[in-house]
Amino acid sequence: MSVVESKRRGIDDHVSDLEEAYPETQRLLPRDPVDRAVVRALALAVVVDIQPFQNSGTLNAIETLTGPTEKQAWAKRWIEKGFEALERKLEGVHGRFCFGDRVTIADVCLAPQL
């Protein structure tokens, strides 16, 4: 199983758990399959392309290879690239939130990165 597939399954598992535990709340993944795929892609853009570069384990490994000064520059570069790519994906689908005007799993994934 690829890392992306593993992350997608993790997102789906967490969403299912939340929606079962709190059935009276709004859904974090839309019911429409096309919309659901878009929201998953947005969430994955965060958890695969941005979040890993903020982990201490990743940063420690980079510091070992490059030194402390280069580590920060390296992390900044790749986090910015991840946000730039996410902004392009948000074009045409965002509203008040990542996908329209309701909170989805994409927003849940994005909030801790800001």
C-alpha positions as CSV (number, residue, x, y, z in Angstrom):
1,M,0.0,0.0,0.0
2,S,1.4,3.4,-0.9
3,V,1.8,6.2,1.6
4,V,-1.0,8.2,-0.1
5,E,-3.4,5.2,-0.1
6,S,-2.5,4.7,3.6
7,K,-3.3,8.3,4.4
8,R,-6.5,8.2,2.4
9,R,-7.7,5.2,4.3
10,G,-6.7,6.9,7.6
11,I,-8.8,9.9,6.7
12,D,-11.8,7.7,5.8
13,D,-11.4,5.7,9.0
14,H,-11.3,8.9,11.1
15,V,-14.2,10.4,9.3
16,S,-16.3,7.2,9.8
17,D,-15.5,7.1,13.5
18,L,-16.5,10.7,14.0
19,E,-19.7,10.4,12.0
20,E,-20.7,7.3,13.9
21,A,-19.9,8.9,17.3
22,Y,-21.7,12.2,16.4
23,P,-24.4,11.3,13.9
24,E,-26.3,14.5,14.6
25,T,-23.5,16.7,13.3
26,Q,-22.8,17.6,9.7
27,R,-20.8,15.2,7.5
28,L,-17.1,15.8,7.0
29,L,-17.2,14.2,3.6
30,P,-19.9,15.1,1.1
31,R,-22.3,12.4,0.0
32,D,-21.8,13.2,-3.7
33,P,-18.9,10.9,-5.0
34,V,-17.3,13.7,-7.1
35,D,-17.4,16.2,-4.3
36,R,-16.2,13.6,-1.9
37,A,-13.2,12.9,-4.2
38,V,-12.4,16.6,-4.3
39,V,-12.5,17.0,-0.5
40,R,-10.3,13.9,-0.1
41,A,-7.8,15.4,-2.6
42,L,-7.7,18.6,-0.6
43,A,-7.2,16.8,2.7
44,L,-4.5,14.6,1.2
45,A,-2.7,17.7,-0.2
46,V,-2.3,18.8,3.4
47,V,-1.4,15.5,5.1
48,V,1.0,14.4,2.4
49,D,2.5,17.6,1.0
50,I,2.5,20.0,3.9
51,Q,2.2,18.4,7.3
52,P,5.1,15.9,7.1
53,F,7.6,18.8,6.8
54,Q,6.5,20.2,10.2
55,N,7.1,16.9,12.1
56,S,10.0,16.9,14.5
57,G,11.2,13.5,13.2
58,T,11.4,14.8,9.6
59,L,13.1,18.0,10.7
60,N,15.6,16.2,12.9
61,A,16.5,13.9,10.0
62,I,17.0,16.9,7.7
63,E,19.1,18.7,10.4
64,T,21.4,15.6,10.5
65,L,21.9,15.9,6.8
66,T,22.1,19.7,6.4
67,G,22.7,21.4,9.7
68,P,20.3,23.6,11.8
69,T,20.3,26.7,9.5
70,E,19.6,24.8,6.3
71,K,16.9,22.7,8.0
72,Q,14.7,25.7,8.6
73,A,15.2,27.0,5.0
74,W,14.5,23.5,3.6
75,A,11.3,23.1,5.6
76,K,10.1,26.6,4.8
77,R,10.7,26.0,1.1
78,W,8.7,22.7,0.9
79,I,5.9,23.9,3.2
80,E,5.4,27.0,1.0
81,K,5.4,24.8,-2.1
82,G,2.7,22.6,-0.4
83,F,0.6,25.6,0.4
84,E,1.0,27.0,-3.1
85,A,-0.2,23.7,-4.6
86,L,-3.1,23.6,-2.1
87,E,-4.1,27.2,-3.1
88,R,-4.3,26.1,-6.8
89,K,-6.5,23.1,-5.8
90,L,-8.8,25.4,-3.8
91,E,-9.5,27.7,-6.8
92,G,-13.1,27.2,-7.9
93,V,-14.1,25.0,-5.0
94,H,-13.6,27.1,-1.9
95,G,-16.1,29.3,-0.2
96,R,-15.8,30.3,3.5
97,F,-14.1,26.9,3.9
98,C,-11.9,24.7,1.8
99,F,-14.9,23.2,-0.1
100,G,-17.8,25.6,-0.2
101,D,-19.4,27.0,2.9
102,R,-19.3,24.1,5.2
103,V,-16.5,22.5,7.2
104,T,-15.1,19.3,5.7
105,I,-12.3,16.9,6.6
106,A,-10.0,19.2,4.4
107,D,-10.5,22.0,6.9
108,V,-9.9,19.7,9.9
109,C,-6.6,18.6,8.3
110,L,-5.6,22.2,7.4
111,A,-6.4,24.0,10.7
112,P,-3.4,22.6,12.6
113,Q,-1.0,23.6,9.9
114,L,-1.8,27.3,10.1
